[in-house]
Amino acid sequence: MVNSIHLEPRQHCRGTVTLPGSKSIANRALLMAALCQTPVILHNLLVSDDTSRMREALNALGVSFEDDKLTTRVHGLGGHWNKPASELYLGNAGTAMRPLIAVLAATLKSEHQAVVLKGDARMHERPVKHLIDAIQPRGAGVNYLGETGFPPLEMTSGLKPGHFEIDGSVSSQFISALLMALPLLPGDSTLTLKGNVVSRPYIELTLQMLSDFGISIKEDAPQCYAITGGQCYQSPGEYWVEGDASAASYWMAAALLGKGPVEIIGVGKNSIQGDKRFAEVIEAMGASVSYRKNSMTVSGTGSVQGIDQDFNDIPDAAMTVAPLALFANKPTTIRNVANWRVKETDRLHAMATELRKLGATVDEGEDFLRIEPLKHWRHIAIDTYDDHRMAMCFSLVAFSSAGVTINDPGCCAKTYPDYFSEFSRLCHS
């Protein structure tokens, strides 16, 4: 394991990069395929820590997989788990923990099928209270094994159809989890979202994927969904996992700083991911973008425009704006990203801390960062907090005159194991 990687100053970024499969789509696709009764062939499935945790959990529930170089065949059980393991370890994979809570509540058949869901130390600090509060009144059997509102927890059967309400201001994963689970209940349900819903494009992504897998959900009114019970997930036969639009943001930013052109394959104008909107952000910051069906090409001049924007809908991709702000012509403000605090680490505080280590002036609010451009660069080692996005974001500091050292680059295995080798291939002096 490499403890750190030293990146010498870079001036140029050009070439073609093929994105790894989207983690968000991959883990949803794995679970939806597991809920089908006939096999599903998944193409471009991301191989990473988070998808490995989901696969291990599904395998422990009785689902089997066949892999070759290009595809994964999933043999689902239609939600009828075959003697499930009593304990599932999910690491720090929120896209596995949250949906499995809801789906197991809907599919476990008796109290004798109790399953413990646990993760690493950080996962046990990431809240699930809003999701549990939504399902417990409808009979879900949940027993907290540690601090109330957080994993680890034990799930048993009992979830009944009816009216569900959930606060959508903390994590869209809670909403996606319910949308995946409620169609499996024997009767009809409604789901009402309360508050200022965060990361709404991820909910739209879930609804599109559910439709692809034969599940019909109707939005009767804003933030209110009608969900017919007794539905069965239907295999689409084959399913393509799009490239990771969040990961595309790093190459868009590198193309702006390194002038490009960079062709990014895997995300284009037809993408179902909300983070494709980062292309509009990078254009506002000075890049030019041309789109094709499943790819885009980004170029820049090396000049960066400071911006002030609300990023509630694309908080993951918004992290890439923070290091870009150091190169800008005026201050940059990243607004409405309170949910950064409940991600792999407290990203607001971590980002502010590492930017200040570089010498930047940063105002950290409850839900925003304001970052002054940096005039005098110095070489430092960036701590990454076991957070893949911290590591990838701060690689962009290599376009400064001082370069940068990234501690624990291996944390990128969560979503993009080859990121730094690709960075070295595309970005040079």
ZIKA-V546285 format. One record per residue. OMEGA is omega in whole degrees, 0 to 359 (NA if undefined). Layout:
OMEGA + OMEGA
//
This chain:
179 + 183 + 178 + 176 + 181 + 179 + 176 + 180 + 179 + 177 + 187 + 171 + 179 + 179 + 181 + 179 + 175 + 185 + 169 + 178 + 180 + 175 + 183 + 179 + 184 + 183 + 173 + 182 + 178 + 181 + 179 + 178 + 179 + 180 + 175 + 179 + 176 + 189 + 174 + 175 + 180 + 177 + 176 + 180 + 178 + 171 + 184 + 179 + 185 + 179 + 176 + 179 + 179 + 180 + 179 + 180 + 180 + 177 + 178 + 177 + 177 + 180 + 179 + 184 + 171 + 184 + 160 + 187 + 189 + 187 + 172 + 176 + 181 + 177 + 184 + 183 + 179 + 181 + 178 + 189 + 184 + 180 + 185 + 175 + 183 + 182 + 177 + 178 + 188 + 177 + 177 + 183 + 178 + 180 + 171 + 184 + 188 + 181 + 180 + 175 + 184 + 183 + 178 + 177 + 182 + 190 + 178 + 191 + 181 + 180 + 178 + 177 + 180 + 181 + 176 + 175 + 181 + 180 + 178 + 186 + 180 + 178 + 180 + 173 + 183 + 190 + 171 + 187 + 183 + 178 + 180 + 179 + 179 + 186 + 181 + 179 + 178 + 170 + 181 + 177 + 181 + 178 + 177 + 181 + 177 + 179 + 179 + 179 + 184 + 169 + 3 + 178 + 179 + 180 + 171 + 185 + 171 + 183 + 182 + 179 + 179 + 182 + 179 + 173 + 178 + 174 + 183 + 188 + 184 + 182 + 175 + 179 + 177 + 181 + 178 + 179 + 180 + 179 + 178 + 187 + 190 + 177 + 182 + 181 + 186 + 181 + 182 + 179 + 168 + 178 + 179 + 180 + 179 + 174 + 180 + 188 + 182 + 174 + 183 + 179 + 177 + 175 + 177 + 177 + 179 + 180 + 178 + 180 + 177 + 177 + 178 + 181 + 170 + 181 + 181 + 177 + 184 + 174 + 184 + 181 + 178 + 178 + 177 + 185 + 174 + 188 + 178 + 179 + 176 + 179 + 178 + 175 + 182 + 179 + 173 + 184 + 176 + 182 + 181 + 176 + 180 + 170 + 186 + 181 + 176 + 178 + 178 + 183 + 181 + 179 + 173 + 181 + 179 + 178 + 177 + 183 + 185 + 172 + 177 + 0 + 174 + 174 + 183 + 185 + 177 + 177 + 179 + 186 + 181 + 184 + 176 + 182 + 179 + 183 + 174 + 178 + 177 + 176 + 177 + 178 + 183 + 174 + 178 + 181 + 171 + 181 + 170 + 185 + 171 + 188 + 166 + 186 + 185 + 179 + 174 + 177 + 185 + 176 + 179 + 178 + 187 + 179 + 186 + 178 + 174 + 182 + 175 + 187 + 172 + 184 + 182 + 184 + 181 + 185 + 181 + 179 + 181 + 179 + 183 + 179 + 187 + 177 + 176 + 181 + 180 + 183 + 192 + 181 + 179 + 182 + 178 + 177 + 178 + 189 + 170 + 179 + 180 + 183 + 169 + 186 + 182 + 178 + 182 + 169 + 171 + 189 + 177 + 182 + 180 + 180 + 180 + 181 + 183 + 175 + 178 + 177 + 177 + 181 + 183 + 171 + 186 + 173 + 181 + 176 + 179 + 183 + 180 + 168 + 170 + 190 + 176 + 175 + 182 + 182 + 184 + 184 + 173 + 182 + 176 + 173 + 181 + 172 + 189 + 170 + 183 + 184 + 183 + 184 + 174 + 181 + 184 + 177 + 187 + 171 + 181 + 177 + 176 + 177 + 174 + 180 + 185 + 187 + 184 + 171 + 180 + 176 + 178 + 179 + 180 + 178 + 178 + 177 + 179 + 182 + 189 + 186 + 185 + 189 + 188 + 174 + 176 + 177 + 181 + 179 + 188 + 189 + 185 + 185 + NA
//
